[in-house]
Amino acid sequence: MTNRFNFGLVFALFLVMVPFINGQKLKAEEIVAKHLESLASAEIRASLKSFIAVGEVRVEYITQKNQPATGRMVIASEGNKLFWGMSLNAADYAQEKVIFNGKNTGVAAVRAGQRSILGNFIQSNNSIVSQGILGGALTTSWALLAPDDRRPKISLAGSKKVDGKDTYALTISPKGGGDLDITLFFDQETFRHVRTEYKRTSSAGIGRTIDESARQSETRLKVTEDFSDFKDYKGMMVPNKYKLLYTISGANGTTEISWTAGLTEFAVNQALDAATFDLGK
């Protein structure tokens, strides 16, 4: 009886521990390797020169009274070059355009001398473009596709829930630094990249008087890119839904805006006009 009881107790403990062990046993580099396998075979990844994703996009001003804007989104990449842009039907927000030509990053103005709130964020943190983080696996410039000697520093940050699903979280530190905390999330079953999270907290300012200082509050910035509805395209698993959510809160209240795209047209290894990555355009 004693031996049977002990065996049952050990077996019960084993069942409890297995999920914990499985969730902890993978290293960051193993998660990255499995993620790359989930994208496409090594042969297809090696042959990938350019990639284009096109679809309809909708901009919603969640905390503002602005009317939603709609239009087209294009994400085109060739090697480490990137064009990430939108053409919209709003008079005061007709476009969004981010270009990396392999050396420099440019973010277009939406009005004379003025960028959008999203454009300002990207321009101020342009290493997320130059280091292949913006757009994730929708681009050939994706940081995790880079050889180990060019890949940003990546560290394991445990397991977390994203939209109710278990994911592995990896922190990523792009070369060139910056004060953003960036975390990548990978589905634990498929190892697909489902979210990138950018966060920054700025300390409260100091006023001219004690009372003014007391009224100051810290500023919290959070931007997320979500990737979902994965489908096969010529041997590659491609997200057909892409959503970017920008949230900033502080002394002036909260501003929250979303960009949601349904991507329906794709092209692989199509020759791209050099003007696509012209910063002067």
C-alpha positions in Angstrom: 0.0 0.0 0.0 2.8 2.4 0.9 4.7 1.8 -2.3 1.5 2.2 -4.4 0.6 5.4 -2.6 4.1 6.8 -3.1 4.0 5.9 -6.8 0.7 7.6 -7.2 1.9 10.7 -5.4 5.0 10.9 -7.6 2.9 10.4 -10.7 0.5 13.2 -9.7 3.4 15.6 -9.0 4.8 14.7 -12.4 1.6 15.6 -14.1 1.5 18.9 -12.3 5.2 19.7 -13.1 5.1 18.8 -16.8 3.5 22.0 -18.0 5.8 24.0 -15.9 8.9 22.2 -17.2 7.7 22.4 -20.8 7.1 26.1 -20.4 10.6 26.7 -19.1 12.9 24.3 -20.9 13.4 26.3 -24.2 16.1 28.8 -24.5 15.7 32.1 -26.4 17.8 30.8 -29.4 15.7 27.6 -29.5 12.5 29.6 -29.7 13.9 31.7 -32.5 15.0 28.6 -34.4 11.5 27.1 -34.1 9.9 30.4 -35.1 12.0 30.4 -38.3 10.9 26.9 -39.0 7.3 28.0 -38.6 7.8 30.7 -41.3 9.0 28.5 -44.1 11.5 25.8 -44.9 15.2 26.8 -44.7 15.3 26.5 -48.5 12.5 29.0 -49.0 13.9 31.4 -46.4 17.3 31.3 -48.2 15.6 32.1 -51.5 13.6 35.0 -50.2 14.8 38.3 -51.8 11.7 40.5 -51.7 8.2 40.4 -50.3 5.1 42.6 -50.8 1.9 42.6 -48.7 -1.1 44.8 -49.7 -4.6 45.2 -48.2 -7.3 47.5 -46.9 -6.6 49.4 -43.7 -8.9 51.2 -41.3 -7.7 53.9 -38.8 -9.9 54.4 -35.7 -9.5 57.2 -33.1 -10.6 55.3 -30.0 -10.3 58.2 -27.5 -11.0 61.0 -30.0 -14.0 62.3 -32.0 -12.2 62.1 -35.3 -14.0 60.2 -38.0 -12.3 56.8 -39.0 -10.2 56.8 -42.1 -9.8 54.0 -44.6 -7.5 53.2 -47.4 -4.8 50.9 -48.7 -1.7 49.6 -46.9 1.5 48.4 -48.6 4.4 46.7 -46.9 7.2 46.1 -49.4 10.7 44.9 -48.5 13.9 43.8 -50.3 16.8 42.5 -48.3 17.0 44.9 -45.3 15.2 47.7 -47.2 11.6 48.6 -46.2 8.7 50.5 -47.5 5.8 50.7 -44.9 3.0 53.0 -46.0 -0.7 53.8 -46.2 -2.8 55.9 -48.6 -5.9 57.2 -46.7 -9.2 59.0 -47.5 -8.8 61.7 -44.8 -7.9 65.2 -45.8 -5.8 65.8 -42.7 -4.3 62.3 -42.8 -3.9 61.4 -46.4 -0.8 59.1 -46.0 1.7 57.4 -43.7 5.0 56.5 -45.2 8.1 55.0 -43.6 11.2 54.1 -45.7 14.5 52.5 -44.9 16.9 52.5 -47.8 19.5 50.2 -46.2 21.3 53.1 -44.5 18.8 55.8 -43.4 15.2 56.0 -42.3 12.7 58.6 -43.5 9.2 59.2 -42.2 7.1 61.4 -44.4 5.1 64.4 -43.1 1.3 64.2 -43.3 1.0 67.9 -43.4 3.5 70.7 -44.2 6.3 70.1 -41.7 4.2 67.9 -39.5 4.3 64.1 -38.9 1.4 62.1 -37.5 1.5 60.9 -33.9 2.6 57.4 -35.2 5.1 59.0 -37.6 6.7 60.9 -34.7 6.9 57.7 -32.7 8.7 55.8 -35.5 11.0 58.7 -36.3 12.0 59.1 -32.6 12.7 55.3 -32.4 14.0 54.6 -35.9 16.1 51.7 -34.8 12.9 49.6 -34.9 13.0 50.2 -38.6 16.7 50.0 -39.4 17.0 46.9 -37.2 14.1 45.0 -38.8 11.6 45.0 -36.0 8.7 47.0 -37.5 6.4 44.8 -39.5 7.8 41.6 -38.1 7.8 38.5 -40.3 5.9 40.4 -43.0 9.2 41.7 -44.2 12.5 40.3 -45.6 14.2 42.7 -43.1 12.7 40.8 -40.1 15.4 41.0 -37.4 15.2 37.2 -36.7 16.0 36.4 -40.3 19.3 38.1 -39.9 22.5 36.0 -39.4 23.5 35.6 -35.7 26.3 38.2 -36.0 23.8 40.9 -37.1 20.8 39.8 -35.0 19.8 42.1 -32.1 20.3 40.9 -28.6 17.4 38.6 -27.5 16.6 37.3 -24.0 13.9 35.0 -22.6 11.3 36.9 -20.6 9.1 33.9 -19.6 5.6 32.9 -20.7 2.6 35.2 -21.0 -0.9 35.3 -22.3 -1.8 37.1 -25.5 -5.4 37.2 -26.5 -6.0 34.2 -24.2 -3.2 32.1 -25.7 0.1 31.0 -24.1 3.1 32.6 -25.6 6.8 32.8 -25.1 8.1 36.3 -24.5 11.5 37.4 -25.7 12.9 40.9 -25.1 14.9 42.3 -28.0 17.5 45.1 -27.8 18.1 46.7 -31.2 21.6 48.0 -32.1 21.7 51.7 -31.6 20.0 51.5 -28.3 17.0 53.6 -27.4 14.8 53.8 -24.3 12.0 51.5 -25.5 11.3 48.2 -23.8 10.6 45.8 -26.7 9.1 42.4 -26.3 8.3 39.8 -29.0 5.6 37.2 -28.3 5.4 33.7 -30.0 2.6 31.2 -29.9 3.7 28.3 -27.8 2.1 25.7 -30.1 3.0 27.1 -33.5 5.9 29.4 -32.7 4.4 32.1 -34.9 5.2 35.6 -34.0 1.9 37.1 -32.9 2.8 40.4 -31.2 5.5 43.0 -30.8 5.1 45.3 -27.8 6.9 48.6 -27.4 6.8 50.4 -24.0 8.3 53.4 -22.4 7.5 55.2 -19.1 8.7 58.8 -18.6 9.0 60.2 -15.1 6.8 63.1 -14.1 8.2 66.5 -14.7 9.1 69.1 -12.1 6.9 72.2 -11.9 7.8 75.7 -10.9 6.3 75.3 -7.5 5.6 72.4 -5.1 1.9 72.5 -6.1 2.7 72.3 -9.8 5.1 69.4 -9.2 2.4 67.6 -7.4 0.0 67.9 -10.4 2.6 66.4 -12.7 2.2 62.7 -13.7 4.4 60.2 -15.5 3.8 59.5 -19.2 3.2 55.9 -20.3 3.6 54.9 -23.9 2.6 51.5 -25.3 2.5 50.5 -29.0 1.6 47.0 -30.1 1.8 45.2 -33.5 -0.5 42.2 -33.7 -0.3 39.5 -36.3 -3.0 36.9 -36.9 -5.1 34.9 -39.4 -2.0 33.0 -40.7 -2.4 31.3 -44.1 0.0 29.5 -46.5 1.4 31.5 -49.3 3.8 29.7 -51.6 5.2 27.6 -48.7 5.3 30.5 -46.2 2.9 31.1 -43.3 1.8 34.7 -43.7 -0.4 36.8 -41.3 -3.4 38.1 -43.2 -4.4 40.4 -40.4 -2.1 43.1 -39.0 -3.1 45.6 -36.3 -1.1 48.4 -34.7 -2.4 50.0 -31.6 -0.9 53.3 -30.2 -1.7 54.3 -26.6 -0.2 57.2 -24.6 -1.4 58.4 -21.2 -0.2 61.2 -19.0 -1.1 64.7 -17.7 -3.0 65.5 -20.8 -5.2 62.4 -20.7 -5.1 59.3 -22.9 -4.8 59.1 -26.7 -5.5 55.7 -28.3 -5.5 55.1 -32.1 -5.6 51.8 -34.0 -4.6 50.8 -37.5 -6.1 47.5 -38.7 -5.3 46.0 -42.0 -6.6 42.9 -43.8 -3.8 41.8 -46.1 -5.1 40.0 -49.2 -2.5 40.4 -51.9 1.1 39.1 -51.7 4.1 38.8 -54.0 7.4 37.1 -53.4 10.7 37.8 -55.2 9.1 40.4 -57.4 11.5 43.0 -58.7 11.0 46.4 -56.9 11.7 49.7 -58.5 14.6 51.4 -56.8 12.4 54.5 -56.3 10.4 52.5 -53.8 13.1 53.1 -51.2 13.9 56.7 -52.3 13.8 58.9 -49.2 13.1 61.9 -51.4 9.8 60.5 -52.6 
